[in-house]
């Protein structure tokens, strides 16, 4: 979601709407998506969260 805002990709408006629903401060007029994300990080609205990672699924190749 943040990547869409940062890069100005399709779905950017939805991502911004979701942030605003969480009472995040609005994007300033003329502010790039990357600058907006950076400002939210500086103001403490966005914080990195450590997690153990995603699950990886695999299966055996039946021809081996």
MMTF fields as JSON, N, C-alpha, C and O atoms, coordinates in Angstrom:
{
  "mmtfVersion": "1.0.0",
  "mmtfProducer": "UNKNOWN",
  "numBonds": 255,
  "numAtoms": 256,
  "numGroups": 64,
  "numChains": 1,
  "numModels": 1,
  "chainsPerModel": [1],
  "groupsPerChain": [64],
  "chainIdList": ["A"],
  "bondAtomList": [4, 2, 8, 6, 12, 10, 16, 14, 20, 18, 24, 22, 28, 26, 32, 30, 36, 34, 40, 38, 44, 42, 48, 46, 52, 50, 56, 54, 60, 58, 64, 62, 68, 66, 72, 70, 76, 74, 80, 78, 84, 82, 88, 86, 92, 90, 96, 94, 100, 98, 104, 102, 108, 106, 112, 110, 116, 114, 120, 118, 124, 122, 128, 126, 132, 130, 136, 134, 140, 138, 144, 142, 148, 146, 152, 150, 156, 154, 160, 158, 164, 162, 168, 166, 172, 170, 176, 174, 180, 178, 184, 182, 188, 186, 192, 190, 196, 194, 200, 198, 204, 202, 208, 206, 212, 210, 216, 214, 220, 218, 224, 222, 228, 226, 232, 230, 236, 234, 240, 238, 244, 242, 248, 246, 252, 250],
  "bondOrderList": [1, 1, 1, 1, 1, 1, 1, 1, 1, 1, 1, 1, 1, 1, 1, 1, 1, 1, 1, 1, 1, 1, 1, 1, 1, 1, 1, 1, 1, 1, 1, 1, 1, 1, 1, 1, 1, 1, 1, 1, 1, 1, 1, 1, 1, 1, 1, 1, 1, 1, 1, 1, 1, 1, 1, 1, 1, 1, 1, 1, 1, 1, 1],
  "groupList": [{"groupName": "UNK", "atomNameList": ["N", "CA", "C", "O"], "elementList": ["N", "C", "C", "O"], "formalChargeList": [0, 0, 0, 0], "bondAtomList": [1, 0, 2, 1, 3, 2], "bondOrderList": [1, 1, 2], "singleLetterCode": "X", "chemCompType": "L-PEPTIDE LINKING"}],
  "groupTypeList": [0, 0, 0, 0, 0, 0, 0, 0, 0, 0, 0, 0, 0, 0, 0, 0, 0, 0, 0, 0, 0, 0, 0, 0, 0, 0, 0, 0, 0, 0, 0, 0, 0, 0, 0, 0, 0, 0, 0, 0, 0, 0, 0, 0, 0, 0, 0, 0, 0, 0, 0, 0, 0, 0, 0, 0, 0, 0, 0, 0, 0, 0, 0, 0],
  "groupIdList": [1, 2, 3, 4, 5, 6, 7, 8, 9, 10, 11, 12, 13, 14, 15, 16, 17, 18, 19, 20, 21, 22, 23, 24, 25, 26, 27, 28, 29, 30, 31, 32, 33, 34, 35, 36, 37, 38, 39, 40, 41, 42, 43, 44, 45, 46, 47, 48, 49, 50, 51, 52, 53, 54, 55, 56, 57, 58, 59, 60, 61, 62, 63, 64],
  "secStructList": [7, 2, 2, 2, 2, 2, 2, 6, 7, 6, 6, 2, 2, 2, 2, 2, 2, 2, 2, 2, 2, 6, 6, 7, 7, 7, 7, 7, 6, 6, 7, 7, 2, 2, 2, 2, 2, 2, 2, 2, 2, 2, 6, 6, 1, 1, 7, 7, 7, 7, 7, 7, 7, 7, 7, 7, 7, 7, 7, 7, 7, 6, 6, 7],
  "xCoordList": [0.82, 0.0, 0.872, 0.619, 1.891, 2.759, 3.541, 3.831, 3.876, 4.593, 3.745, 4.267, 2.447, 1.559, 1.569, 1.596, 1.549, 1.616, 2.977, 3.072, 4.02, 5.38, 5.664, 6.32, 5.173, 5.467, 4.378, 4.563, 3.247, 2.147, 1.486, 1.06, 1.396, 0.846, -0.677, -1.3, -1.252, -2.691, -3.027, -2.323, -4.071, -4.457, -3.978, -4.221, -3.297, -2.767, -3.893, -3.762, -4.987, -6.097, -6.705, -7.059, -6.828, -7.355, -6.431, -6.898, -5.13, -4.154, -4.243, -4.215, -4.349, -4.464, -5.757, -5.76, -6.838, -8.126, -8.023, -8.542, -7.353, -7.2, -6.413, -6.761, -5.356, -4.58, -5.436, -5.389, -6.213, -7.055, -8.132, -8.511, -8.632, -9.602, -8.984, -9.692, -7.67, -6.954, -6.512, -5.679, -7.062, -6.839, -5.397, -4.892, -4.741, -3.414, -3.584, -4.629, -2.59, -2.699, -2.767, -2.192, -3.465, -3.625, -2.363, -1.422, -2.368, -1.265, -1.365, -2.449, -0.248, -0.242, -0.314, 0.13, -0.87, -1.008, 0.368, 1.292, 0.487, 1.738, 2.791, 3.887, 2.482, 3.444, 3.486, 2.445, 4.693, 4.819, 4.445, 4.437, 4.138, 3.806, 4.974, 4.778, 6.186, 7.37, 7.582, 7.911, 7.394, 7.557, 6.482, 6.748, 5.277, 4.187, 4.499, 4.339, 4.94, 5.296, 6.425, 6.384, 7.42, 8.548, 8.06, 8.509, 7.149, 6.605, 5.84, 5.97, 5.046, 4.315, 5.271, 4.995, 6.383, 7.388, 8.019, 8.179, 8.375, 8.996, 8.062, 8.512, 6.772, 5.798, 5.336, 4.544, 5.817, 5.487, 4.204, 3.781, 3.577, 2.345, 2.65, 1.84, 3.805, 4.212, 5.489, 6.456, 5.476, 6.647, 6.924, 5.993, 8.198, 8.51, 8.193, 8.359, 7.74, 7.417, 8.189, 8.082, 8.958, 9.703, 8.761, 7.947, 8.883, 8.102, 8.973, 9.965, 8.614, 9.483, 9.535, 10.341, 8.726, 8.758, 7.513, 6.634, 7.467, 6.328, 6.59, 7.741, 5.517, 5.651, 6.003, 5.56, 6.788, 7.139, 6.629, 6.89, 5.908, 5.375, 6.082, 6.375, 6.349, 6.992, 6.424, 5.756, 6.669, 6.23, 7.26, 8.053, 7.23, 8.192, 7.845, 6.672, 8.877, 8.691, 8.425, 9.297, 7.23, 6.888, 7.774, 7.81, 8.489, 9.331, 10.746, 11.592, 11.035, 12.398, 12.472, 13.539],
  "yCoordList": [-1.175, 0.0, 1.25, 2.188, 1.262, 2.436, 2.601, 3.724, 1.501, 1.566, 2.271, 3.045, 2.005, 2.661, 4.169, 4.928, 4.609, 6.037, 6.61, 7.66, 5.899, 6.372, 6.531, 7.49, 5.597, 5.585, 6.232, 6.402, 6.59, 7.179, 6.173, 6.525, 4.929, 3.857, 3.777, 4.461, 2.938, 2.674, 2.164, 1.305, 2.674, 2.298, 3.283, 3.104, 4.322, 5.349, 6.023, 6.249, 6.34, 7.025, 6.156, 6.656, 4.857, 3.928, 3.886, 3.913, 3.82, 3.769, 5.033, 4.96, 6.179, 7.439, 7.467, 7.915, 6.998, 6.951, 6.082, 6.448, 4.931, 4.035, 4.713, 4.573, 5.446, 6.165, 7.225, 7.378, 7.951, 8.998, 8.416, 9.045, 7.217, 6.549, 6.192, 6.064, 6.034, 5.746, 7.035, 7.005, 8.151, 9.479, 9.96, 10.735, 9.508, 10.026, 11.435, 11.737, 12.307, 13.642, 13.566, 12.667, 14.506, 14.515, 14.894, 15.448, 14.585, 14.93, 16.409, 16.903, 17.113, 18.543, 18.77, 17.933, 19.894, 20.226, 20.238, 20.901, 19.499, 19.447, 18.523, 18.408, 17.868, 16.98, 15.647, 15.048, 15.188, 13.901, 12.781, 12.963, 11.634, 10.49, 10.079, 9.739, 10.11, 9.737, 10.71, 10.294, 12.003, 13.006, 12.838, 13.035, 12.477, 12.258, 11.077, 11.179, 9.967, 8.791, 9.135, 8.75, 9.849, 10.255, 11.13, 10.966, 12.051, 12.917, 12.101, 12.353, 11.129, 10.281, 9.482, 9.263, 9.054, 8.344, 9.292, 8.933, 10.489, 11.467, 11.856, 12.084, 11.931, 12.333, 11.159, 11.355, 9.951, 8.792, 8.069, 7.157, 8.457, 7.783, 6.421, 5.5, 6.287, 5.008, 4.571, 5.327, 3.345, 2.811, 1.403, 0.629, 1.066, -0.3, -1.298, -1.009, -2.46, -3.527, -4.772, -5.22, -5.316, -6.541, -7.737, -7.814, -8.659, -9.891, -11.025, -10.779, -12.261, -13.387, -13.698, -14.532, -13.074, -13.33, -14.055, -14.414, -14.255, -14.922, -16.419, -16.855, -17.199, -18.639, -18.94, -18.25, -19.957, -20.405, -21.827, -22.673, -22.088, -23.41, -24.01, -23.319, -25.285, -25.982, -27.388, -27.837, -28.072, -29.446, -30.186, -29.589, -31.486, -32.336, -32.423, -32.42, -32.5, -32.666, -34.165, -34.99, -34.529, -35.949, -36.665, -37.895, -35.929, -36.566, -36.783, -37.224, -36.499, -36.706, -37.928, -38.26],
  "zCoordList": [0.0, 0.0, 0.0, -0.756, 0.842, 0.897, -0.401, -0.815, -1.033, -2.304, -3.362, -4.165, -3.361, -4.322, -4.113, -5.083, -2.866, -2.573, -2.957, -3.593, -2.558, -2.787, -4.281, -4.689, -5.096, -6.528, -7.393, -8.598, -6.782, -7.554, -8.475, -9.575, -8.042, -8.867, -8.77, -7.958, -9.605, -9.551, -8.151, -7.62, -7.563, -6.21, -5.164, -3.97, -5.615, -4.704, -3.918, -2.715, -4.587, -3.913, -2.826, -1.758, -3.087, -2.088, -0.874, 0.265, -1.113, -0.02, 0.831, 2.06, 0.187, 0.915, 1.728, 2.875, 1.146, 1.844, 3.098, 4.152, 2.985, 4.146, 5.265, 6.438, 4.914, 5.927, 6.61, 7.831, 5.824, 6.385, 7.296, 8.284, 6.973, 7.842, 9.195, 10.193, 9.218, 10.466, 11.152, 12.059, 10.727, 11.291, 11.104, 11.917, 10.047, 9.706, 9.154, 8.577, 9.312, 8.74, 7.213, 6.599, 6.622, 5.176, 4.432, 5.0, 3.164, 2.273, 1.931, 1.622, 1.984, 1.68, 0.173, -0.613, -0.214, -1.629, -2.293, -1.822, -3.389, -4.14, -3.543, -4.092, -2.437, -1.786, -2.533, -2.805, -2.864, -3.543, -2.579, -1.361, -3.141, -2.309, -1.418, -0.252, -1.967, -1.194, -0.034, 1.077, -0.292, 0.766, 1.838, 3.024, 1.423, 2.368, 3.291, 4.507, 2.719, 3.517, 4.48, 5.649, 4.002, 4.847, 6.011, 7.145, 5.726, 6.781, 7.822, 9.02, 7.378, 8.318, 9.206, 10.386, 8.637, 9.434, 10.449, 11.616, 10.018, 10.917, 12.066, 13.189, 11.78, 12.789, 13.662, 14.584, 13.383, 14.203, 13.823, 14.534, 12.719, 12.289, 11.691, 11.796, 11.071, 10.495, 11.188, 11.282, 11.668, 12.355, 11.843, 11.622, 11.652, 11.214, 12.323, 13.508, 11.919, 12.865, 12.433, 11.291, 13.351, 13.052, 13.169, 14.089, 12.231, 12.29, 11.771, 11.085, 12.089, 11.739, 10.25, 9.837, 9.447, 8.004, 7.53, 8.314, 6.254, 5.637, 5.543, 5.506, 5.504, 5.332, 3.883, 2.964, 3.697, 2.347, 2.208, 3.063, 1.142, 0.885, -0.315, -1.291, -0.234, -1.347, -1.428, -0.497, -2.501, -2.658, -3.48, -4.208, -3.348, -4.053, -5.523, -5.897, -6.36, -7.79, -8.039, -7.766, -8.555, -8.722, -9.735, -9.748, -10.583, -11.599, -11.106, -11.884, -9.879, -9.362, -8.533, -8.016]
}
